[in-house]
Amino acid sequence: MKAVGIKMLKNRLSESVRIAARGEVVLVTDRDQVVAELRAPSIGRTKVLDDALLAAAAREGMSRPPLLTGSELPPRRPCMPLAELLSGIDRDRAER
């Protein structure tokens, strides 16, 4: 575990982030009091930011995950037979 003051963190942020990414916890201090921790993401956290934000919103109850997962769309059900649809279009055009 490493402790770093706010001013030092600001000046060497990239170095502190690299240390945290390797798995070490970086304690951020302000006047010798720990005010924050910089650490690598937890095991369940995705590396893609959008996915991580959506997962966090779902955990907090701000959104719900989709009911259907995967890349395939659900099967479509026709609302009426094609012949009936085309005859309706022809009737509409004839009225004009």
OpenMM code with the backbone's topology and positions (N, CA, C; nanometers):
from openmm import Vec3, app, unit

residues = "MET LYS ALA VAL GLY ILE LYS MET LEU LYS ASN ARG LEU SER GLU SER VAL ARG ILE ALA ALA ARG GLY GLU VAL VAL LEU VAL THR ASP ARG ASP GLN VAL VAL ALA GLU LEU ARG ALA PRO SER ILE GLY ARG THR LYS VAL LEU ASP ASP ALA LEU LEU ALA ALA ALA ALA ARG GLU GLY MET SER ARG PRO PRO LEU LEU THR GLY SER GLU LEU PRO PRO ARG ARG PRO CYS MET PRO LEU ALA GLU LEU LEU SER GLY ILE ASP ARG ASP ARG ALA GLU ARG".split()
positions = [
    Vec3(0.0853, -0.1167, 0.0000),
    Vec3(0.0000, 0.0000, 0.0000),
    Vec3(0.0897, 0.1228, 0.0000),
    Vec3(0.0499, 0.2215, -0.0796),
    Vec3(0.1288, 0.3433, -0.0911),
    Vec3(0.0387, 0.4620, -0.0574),
    Vec3(0.0931, 0.5607, 0.0123),
    Vec3(0.0187, 0.6819, 0.0454),
    Vec3(0.0792, 0.7983, -0.0317),
    Vec3(-0.0081, 0.8835, -0.0827),
    Vec3(0.0372, 0.9990, -0.1595),
    Vec3(-0.0543, 1.1170, -0.1272),
    Vec3(0.0061, 1.2338, -0.1101),
    Vec3(-0.0710, 1.3553, -0.0846),
    Vec3(-0.1402, 1.4027, -0.2112),
    Vec3(-0.2403, 1.4866, -0.1943),
    Vec3(-0.3178, 1.5356, -0.3083),
    Vec3(-0.2289, 1.6086, -0.4085),
    Vec3(-0.1386, 1.6934, -0.3589),
    Vec3(-0.0522, 1.7694, -0.4492),
    Vec3(0.0391, 1.6756, -0.5281),
    Vec3(0.0963, 1.5757, -0.4606),
    Vec3(0.1832, 1.4802, -0.5287),
    Vec3(0.1025, 1.3965, -0.6281),
    Vec3(-0.0201, 1.3606, -0.5898),
    Vec3(-0.1059, 1.2843, -0.6805),
    Vec3(-0.1335, 1.3639, -0.8068),
    Vec3(-0.1608, 1.4912, -0.7904),
    Vec3(-0.1875, 1.5772, -0.9054),
    Vec3(-0.0660, 1.5848, -0.9966),
    Vec3(0.0508, 1.5947, -0.9389),
    Vec3(0.1732, 1.6069, -1.0182),
    Vec3(0.2150, 1.4751, -1.0836),
    Vec3(0.1823, 1.3632, -1.0212),
    Vec3(0.2257, 1.2322, -1.0719),
    Vec3(0.1070, 1.1361, -1.0843),
    Vec3(-0.0012, 1.1829, -1.1415),
    Vec3(-0.1217, 1.1020, -1.1516),
    Vec3(-0.0993, 0.9756, -1.2340),
    Vec3(-0.0336, 0.9877, -1.3473),
    Vec3(-0.0114, 0.8707, -1.4336),
    Vec3(0.0636, 0.7605, -1.3598),
    Vec3(0.1649, 0.7983, -1.2837),
    Vec3(0.2426, 0.6995, -1.2082),
    Vec3(0.1548, 0.6303, -1.1036),
    Vec3(0.0710, 0.7068, -1.0338),
    Vec3(-0.0170, 0.6492, -0.9323),
    Vec3(-0.1201, 0.5562, -0.9949),
    Vec3(-0.1713, 0.5913, -1.1119),
    Vec3(-0.2682, 0.5063, -1.1806),
    Vec3(-0.2024, 0.3755, -1.2236),
    Vec3(-0.0792, 0.3824, -1.2723),
    Vec3(-0.0076, 0.2600, -1.3107),
    Vec3(0.0137, 0.1692, -1.1892),
    Vec3(0.0464, 0.2278, -1.0750),
    Vec3(0.0658, 0.1489, -0.9520),
    Vec3(-0.0653, 0.0804, -0.9140),
    Vec3(-0.1753, 0.1545, -0.9211),
    Vec3(-0.3058, 0.0972, -0.8866),
    Vec3(-0.3460, -0.0113, -0.9868),
    Vec3(-0.3155, 0.0094, -1.1136),
    Vec3(-0.3503, -0.0897, -1.2155),
    Vec3(-0.2758, -0.2209, -1.1933),
    Vec3(-0.1576, -0.2149, -1.1333),
    Vec3(-0.0813, -0.3369, -1.1033),
    Vec3(-0.1388, -0.4112, -0.9833),
    Vec3(-0.2350, -0.3526, -0.9142),
    Vec3(-0.2999, -0.4208, -0.8032),
    Vec3(-0.2718, -0.3625, -0.6664),
    Vec3(-0.1851, -0.2638, -0.6596),
    Vec3(-0.1543, -0.2024, -0.5308),
    Vec3(-0.2551, -0.0916, -0.5016),
    Vec3(-0.2882, -0.0733, -0.3763),
    Vec3(-0.3806, 0.0330, -0.3352),
    Vec3(-0.3002, 0.1587, -0.3067),
    Vec3(-0.3452, 0.2706, -0.3637),
    Vec3(-0.2814, 0.3994, -0.3401),
    Vec3(-0.3768, 0.4815, -0.2529),
    Vec3(-0.3328, 0.5151, -0.1334),
    Vec3(-0.4127, 0.5969, -0.0424),
    Vec3(-0.3854, 0.7435, -0.0716),
    Vec3(-0.4889, 0.8208, -0.0903),
    Vec3(-0.4766, 0.9643, -0.1153),
    Vec3(-0.5001, 1.0351, 0.0173),
    Vec3(-0.4049, 1.1194, 0.0547),
    Vec3(-0.4146, 1.1874, 0.1841),
    Vec3(-0.4258, 1.3386, 0.1662),
    Vec3(-0.4894, 1.3996, 0.2625),
    Vec3(-0.4990, 1.5452, 0.2703),
    Vec3(-0.4716, 1.5814, 0.4153),
    Vec3(-0.3597, 1.6474, 0.4378),
    Vec3(-0.3150, 1.6838, 0.5730),
    Vec3(-0.3057, 1.5600, 0.6626),
    Vec3(-0.2427, 1.4563, 0.6104),
    Vec3(-0.2179, 1.3304, 0.6804),
    Vec3(-0.3453, 1.2524, 0.7161),
    Vec3(-0.4543, 1.2815, 0.6510),
    Vec3(-0.5777, 1.2050, 0.6689),
    Vec3(-0.6126, 1.1395, 0.5355),
    Vec3(-0.6438, 1.0112, 0.5387),
    Vec3(-0.6815, 0.9402, 0.4163),
    Vec3(-0.8192, 0.9890, 0.3722),
    Vec3(-0.8264, 1.0378, 0.2477),
    Vec3(-0.9528, 1.0899, 0.1950),
    Vec3(-1.0062, 1.0067, 0.0787),
    Vec3(-0.9209, 0.9228, 0.0185),
    Vec3(-0.9654, 0.8406, -0.0941),
    Vec3(-0.8680, 0.7255, -0.1149),
    Vec3(-0.9153, 0.6260, -0.1908),
    Vec3(-0.8310, 0.5135, -0.2288),
    Vec3(-0.8348, 0.5001, -0.3803),
    Vec3(-0.7202, 0.4758, -0.4379),
    Vec3(-0.7092, 0.4506, -0.5811),
    Vec3(-0.6675, 0.3055, -0.5957),
    Vec3(-0.7510, 0.2252, -0.6623),
    Vec3(-0.7229, 0.0829, -0.6749),
    Vec3(-0.7700, 0.0346, -0.8112),
    Vec3(-0.7250, -0.0847, -0.8469),
    Vec3(-0.7672, -0.1466, -0.9715),
    Vec3(-0.9156, -0.1821, -0.9621),
    Vec3(-0.9839, -0.1925, -1.0754),
    Vec3(-1.1252, -0.2287, -1.0726),
    Vec3(-1.1453, -0.3667, -1.0100),
    Vec3(-1.2599, -0.3871, -0.9472),
    Vec3(-1.2898, -0.5168, -0.8869),
    Vec3(-1.3032, -0.6229, -0.9955),
    Vec3(-1.2976, -0.7484, -0.9561),
    Vec3(-1.2953, -0.8591, -1.0516),
    Vec3(-1.4182, -0.8601, -1.1415),
    Vec3(-1.5351, -0.8309, -1.0888),
    Vec3(-1.6568, -0.8344, -1.1686),
    Vec3(-1.6756, -0.7156, -1.2602),
    Vec3(-1.5916, -0.6154, -1.2464),
    Vec3(-1.6061, -0.4917, -1.3244),
    Vec3(-1.5551, -0.5121, -1.4662),
    Vec3(-1.6339, -0.4700, -1.5630),
    Vec3(-1.5919, -0.4802, -1.7025),
    Vec3(-1.4903, -0.3723, -1.7350),
    Vec3(-1.4085, -0.3955, -1.8358),
    Vec3(-1.3068, -0.2976, -1.8733),
    Vec3(-1.3611, -0.1901, -1.9661),
    Vec3(-1.4791, -0.2125, -2.0253),
    Vec3(-1.5395, -0.1154, -2.1154),
    Vec3(-1.6209, -0.0170, -2.0319),
    Vec3(-1.5938, 0.1109, -2.0466),
    Vec3(-1.6549, 0.2138, -1.9619),
    Vec3(-1.8065, 0.2149, -1.9717),
    Vec3(-1.8614, 0.2104, -2.0945),
    Vec3(-2.0068, 0.2144, -2.1094),
    Vec3(-2.0732, 0.0982, -2.0375),
    Vec3(-2.0169, -0.0220, -2.0529),
    Vec3(-2.0736, -0.1387, -1.9861),
    Vec3(-2.0654, -0.1233, -1.8343),
    Vec3(-1.9555, -0.0677, -1.7863),
    Vec3(-1.9387, -0.0498, -1.6423),
    Vec3(-2.0405, 0.0502, -1.5881),
    Vec3(-2.0646, 0.1570, -1.6614),
    Vec3(-2.1615, 0.2573, -1.6161),
    Vec3(-2.3034, 0.2006, -1.6173),
    Vec3(-2.3365, 0.1231, -1.7201),
    Vec3(-2.4691, 0.0619, -1.7255),
    Vec3(-2.4879, -0.0398, -1.6139),
    Vec3(-2.3847, -0.1191, -1.5870),
    Vec3(-2.3932, -0.2179, -1.4793),
    Vec3(-2.4094, -0.1482, -1.3447),
    Vec3(-2.3376, -0.0392, -1.3235),
    Vec3(-2.3498, 0.0347, -1.1978),
    Vec3(-2.4899, 0.0936, -1.1832),
    Vec3(-2.5457, 0.1461, -1.2928),
    Vec3(-2.6811, 0.2021, -1.2885),
    Vec3(-2.7833, 0.0931, -1.2572),
    Vec3(-2.7637, -0.0265, -1.3108),
    Vec3(-2.8558, -0.1375, -1.2824),
    Vec3(-2.8455, -0.1801, -1.1360),
    Vec3(-2.7226, -0.1843, -1.0825),
    Vec3(-2.7047, -0.2213, -0.9416),
    Vec3(-2.7715, -0.1208, -0.8483),
    Vec3(-2.7686, 0.0065, -0.8856),
    Vec3(-2.8260, 0.1112, -0.8015),
    Vec3(-2.9764, 0.1275, -0.8227),
    Vec3(-3.0335, 0.0482, -0.9140),
    Vec3(-3.1766, 0.0540, -0.9385),
    Vec3(-3.2192, 0.1671, -1.0295),
    Vec3(-3.1255, 0.2322, -1.0959),
    Vec3(-3.1581, 0.3428, -1.1854),
    Vec3(-3.2034, 0.2934, -1.3227),
    Vec3(-3.1680, 0.1715, -1.3570),
    Vec3(-3.2103, 0.1114, -1.4832),
    Vec3(-3.2270, -0.0381, -1.4626),
    Vec3(-3.2851, -0.1027, -1.5613),
    Vec3(-3.3022, -0.2472, -1.5552),
    Vec3(-3.2312, -0.3095, -1.6740),
    Vec3(-3.1741, -0.4275, -1.6559),
    Vec3(-3.1092, -0.4938, -1.7691),
    Vec3(-3.2147, -0.5368, -1.8705),
    Vec3(-3.1740, -0.5581, -1.9956),
    Vec3(-3.2711, -0.5977, -2.0982),
    Vec3(-3.3291, -0.7350, -2.0693),
    Vec3(-3.4523, -0.7549, -2.1122),
    Vec3(-3.5171, -0.8842, -2.0934),
    Vec3(-3.4582, -0.9887, -2.1878),
    Vec3(-3.4220, -0.9456, -2.3076),
    Vec3(-3.3624, -1.0353, -2.4057),
    Vec3(-3.2143, -1.0046, -2.4178),
    Vec3(-3.1341, -1.1070, -2.4167),
    Vec3(-2.9911, -1.0871, -2.4348),
    Vec3(-2.9471, -1.1593, -2.5606),
    Vec3(-2.8346, -1.1210, -2.6125),
    Vec3(-2.7839, -1.1823, -2.7345),
    Vec3(-2.7990, -1.0879, -2.8515),
    Vec3(-2.7488, -1.1303, -2.9653),
    Vec3(-2.7491, -1.0423, -3.0822),
    Vec3(-2.8674, -1.0676, -3.1745),
    Vec3(-2.9399, -1.1769, -3.1561),
    Vec3(-3.0510, -1.2080, -3.2447),
    Vec3(-3.1772, -1.1361, -3.1994),
    Vec3(-3.2524, -1.0898, -3.2972),
    Vec3(-3.3800, -1.0265, -3.2681),
    Vec3(-3.4838, -1.1353, -3.2446),
    Vec3(-3.5877, -1.1057, -3.1683),
    Vec3(-3.6918, -1.2059, -3.1498),
    Vec3(-3.7632, -1.2316, -3.2820),
    Vec3(-3.8224, -1.3489, -3.3001),
    Vec3(-3.8907, -1.3765, -3.4270),
    Vec3(-4.0093, -1.2827, -3.4447),
    Vec3(-4.0285, -1.2387, -3.5695),
    Vec3(-4.1390, -1.1480, -3.5997),
    Vec3(-4.2639, -1.2282, -3.6296),
    Vec3(-4.3746, -1.1772, -3.5857),
    Vec3(-4.5036, -1.2396, -3.6155),
    Vec3(-4.5795, -1.1447, -3.7077),
    Vec3(-4.6233, -1.1912, -3.8223),
    Vec3(-4.6963, -1.1018, -3.9132),
    Vec3(-4.8302, -1.0601, -3.8521),
    Vec3(-4.8678, -0.9355, -3.8737),
    Vec3(-4.9941, -0.8861, -3.8187),
    Vec3(-5.1121, -0.9303, -3.9047),
    Vec3(-5.0870, -0.9584, -4.0339),
    Vec3(-5.1923, -1.0075, -4.1231),
    Vec3(-5.1252, -1.0703, -4.2444),
    Vec3(-5.1964, -1.1513, -4.3178),
    Vec3(-5.1369, -1.2107, -4.4380),
    Vec3(-5.1021, -1.1028, -4.5404),
    Vec3(-4.9997, -1.1283, -4.6203),
    Vec3(-4.9510, -1.0311, -4.7185),
    Vec3(-5.0592, -0.9941, -4.8186),
    Vec3(-5.1355, -1.0912, -4.8641),
    Vec3(-5.2407, -1.0634, -4.9632),
    Vec3(-5.3423, -0.9650, -4.9076),
    Vec3(-5.3804, -0.9819, -4.7812),
    Vec3(-5.4764, -0.8912, -4.7176),
    Vec3(-5.4177, -0.7514, -4.7042),
    Vec3(-5.2917, -0.7417, -4.6698),
    Vec3(-5.2251, -0.6123, -4.6576),
    Vec3(-5.2209, -0.5405, -4.7916),
    Vec3(-5.1829, -0.6116, -4.8980),
    Vec3(-5.1740, -0.5504, -5.0305),
    Vec3(-5.3109, -0.5073, -5.0818),
    Vec3(-5.4152, -0.5865, -5.0546),
    Vec3(-5.5489, -0.5468, -5.1000),
    Vec3(-5.5950, -0.4219, -5.0248),
    Vec3(-5.5599, -0.4096, -4.8992),
    Vec3(-5.5940, -0.2891, -4.8236),
    Vec3(-5.5241, -0.1663, -4.8798),
    Vec3(-5.3996, -0.1817, -4.9191),
    Vec3(-5.3254, -0.0696, -4.9801),
    Vec3(-5.3904, -0.0314, -5.1127),
    Vec3(-5.4277, -0.1316, -5.1919),
    Vec3(-5.4935, -0.1031, -5.3205),
    Vec3(-5.6252, -0.0289, -5.2995),
    Vec3(-5.7038, -0.0681, -5.1987),
    Vec3(-5.8318, 0.0016, -5.1696),
    Vec3(-5.8054, 0.1476, -5.1324),
    Vec3(-5.7038, 0.1712, -5.0474),
    Vec3(-5.6701, 0.3067, -5.0045),
    Vec3(-5.6286, 0.3926, -5.1237),
    Vec3(-5.5520, 0.3359, -5.2142),
    Vec3(-5.5078, 0.4113, -5.3317),
    Vec3(-5.6235, 0.4405, -5.4270),
    Vec3(-5.7171, 0.3464, -5.4353),
    Vec3(-5.8296, 0.3644, -5.5252),
    Vec3(-5.9216, 0.4771, -5.4752),
    Vec3(-5.9279, 0.4956, -5.3443),
    Vec3(-6.0144, 0.5999, -5.2879),
    Vec3(-5.9612, 0.7394, -5.3139),
    Vec3(-5.8349, 0.7517, -5.3463),
    Vec3(-5.7756, 0.8847, -5.3685),
    Vec3(-5.8060, 0.9307, -5.5035),
] * unit.nanometer
topology = app.Topology()
chain = topology.addChain("A")
for resn in residues:
    res = topology.addResidue(resn, chain)
    for name in ("N", "CA", "C"):
        topology.addAtom(name, app.Element.getBySymbol(name[0]), res)
